[in-house]
Amino acid sequence: MANINDNFLKLKAGYLFPEIGRRVNAFCDANADANVIKLGIGDVTEPLPEAIRTAMHSAIDEMGQSQTFRGYGPEQGYAFLREAIATNDFQSRGCDISPEEIFISDGSKCDTGNILDIFGPGNTVAVQDPVYPVYVDTNVMAGRTGEADENGRYEGLTYLPCTADNDFTPSLPEQPVDMIYLCYPNNPTGSVASKETLKKWVDYANENGSIILFDAAYEAFITDDSIPHSIYEIDGARNCAIEFRSFSKNAGFTGTRCALTVVPKSLKGKTANGDEQEIHALWNRRQSTKFNGVSYIIQRGAEAAYSDAGKEQIKTLINFYLENASILSEGLQSVGINVFGGVNAPYIWLKTPEGMKSWEFFDHLLDKAHLVGTPGSGFGASGEGYFRLSAFNSRANVEEAVQRLKSLMG
Ligand SMILES: *Cc1c(COP(=O)(O)O)cnc(C)c1O
């Protein structure tokens, strides 16, 4: 019998969202006429912008003509999209990033997991706690951890607690680490990093030869002009950072699928015999071997995100979700709840009232207000006592949710 990858058996069996689903289903079975409003999972709800749909329609028509039909495209993505991204997302903000350093993919979730292919198994890894679970689970699969303890913390990983006590800004690791995941604006806490905070990380990484894996999936939600959108706005980041971006949360591509990863050509790692190696060449080799590119139609849609109409329509979408966040946030504060995030991010991170545990508050909200959120403890041990509400919903649902919160806690 063939051996399996035993690391998979260390994984906490997809506990969070299945457990939420189980409790919600049980509640609905027992309360058939309850109108349950889900503010849990981080998925967008509003339709794709028109400029993007129009571009995809034209691309489909091109595929229907032999003169303009396209087969396999470049594994790294079409030049038209890489150029639009380099110009609009990076060069316009003073970041020295060229189109050749941008790799188009079908998602940031996949890229943040797949990137581990090109790094040594012995690297030490730091994550923020609470954390987007993909960073942790993919390192478990790759064998970089031991078993999880009763709080769900894996042996061998460095956890950087982010709580109200440190303003959700973690301290530098006490022991040097080789790879650091940073997510800003943060899922789940909705916190952001200032230029000074990112500079501290970039300096640390350059001094210690570490690589920062910077997830900027929510950069479009930044409203504060002083907050950097890209880690490459920080001097020295070209030598220590990979950045992940996605069209999922800004342009509504969660079901359409398109994302990008930036690997600067100046970024180096160390080989087993101590030589320096360009990381860009490795990721290019990895993608060319294991990936065959994103659909032409989808890439034309993503390109349209950078047209004048596309930019305008995306801005409207983002403002809509941010207004939802602000309605939720004000509603919660009006009944005395301590609220974080929700200003430069689509997530509200709240302190549970009266010291309730995260799951206790989950049951309370579901039972008494028929509202579903996500228990903070599901994102990591330091999320205990917190709770996440998502602003991805209709206005009517958000307003109804606030009314229910007010009658429950007011
Ligand atoms: C939603 C999200 C992404 C985007 O994932 P896709 O695979 O591109 O849809 C990446 N990182 C975080 C933290 C997210 O919440």
The ligand as an SDF file (V2000), in Angstrom:
LIG
                    3D

 15 15  0  0  0  0  0  0  0  0999 V2000
  -10.3310   36.3730    0.4380 C   0  0  0  0  0  0  0  0  0  0  0  0
   -8.8890   36.3530    0.7670 C   0  0  0  0  0  0  0  0  0  0  0  0
   -7.9300   36.1270   -0.2100 C   0  0  0  0  0  0  0  0  0  0  0  0
   -8.3160   35.9690   -1.6680 C   0  0  0  0  0  0  0  0  0  0  0  0
   -8.3600   34.6660   -2.0600 O   0  0  0  0  0  0  0  0  0  0  0  0
   -8.6960   34.2760   -3.5570 P   0  0  0  0  0  0  0  0  0  0  0  0
   -8.2080   32.8640   -3.6510 O   0  0  0  0  0  0  0  0  0  0  0  0
   -7.9320   35.1900   -4.4590 O   0  0  0  0  0  0  0  0  0  0  0  0
  -10.1800   34.3850   -3.7330 O   0  0  0  0  0  0  0  0  0  0  0  0
   -6.5920   36.1290    0.1400 C   0  0  0  0  0  0  0  0  0  0  0  0
   -6.2190   36.3580    1.4130 N   0  0  0  0  0  0  0  0  0  0  0  0
   -7.1060   36.5910    2.3730 C   0  0  0  0  0  0  0  0  0  0  0  0
   -6.6270   36.8830    3.7480 C   0  0  0  0  0  0  0  0  0  0  0  0
   -8.4720   36.5760    2.0930 C   0  0  0  0  0  0  0  0  0  0  0  0
   -9.3540   36.8020    3.0650 O   0  0  0  0  0  0  0  0  0  0  0  0
  1  2  1  0
  2  3  1  0
  2 14  2  0
  3  4  1  0
  3 10  2  0
  4  5  1  0
  5  6  1  0
  6  7  2  0
  6  8  1  0
  6  9  1  0
 10 11  1  0
 11 12  2  0
 12 13  1  0
 12 14  1  0
 14 15  1  0
M  END
$$$$
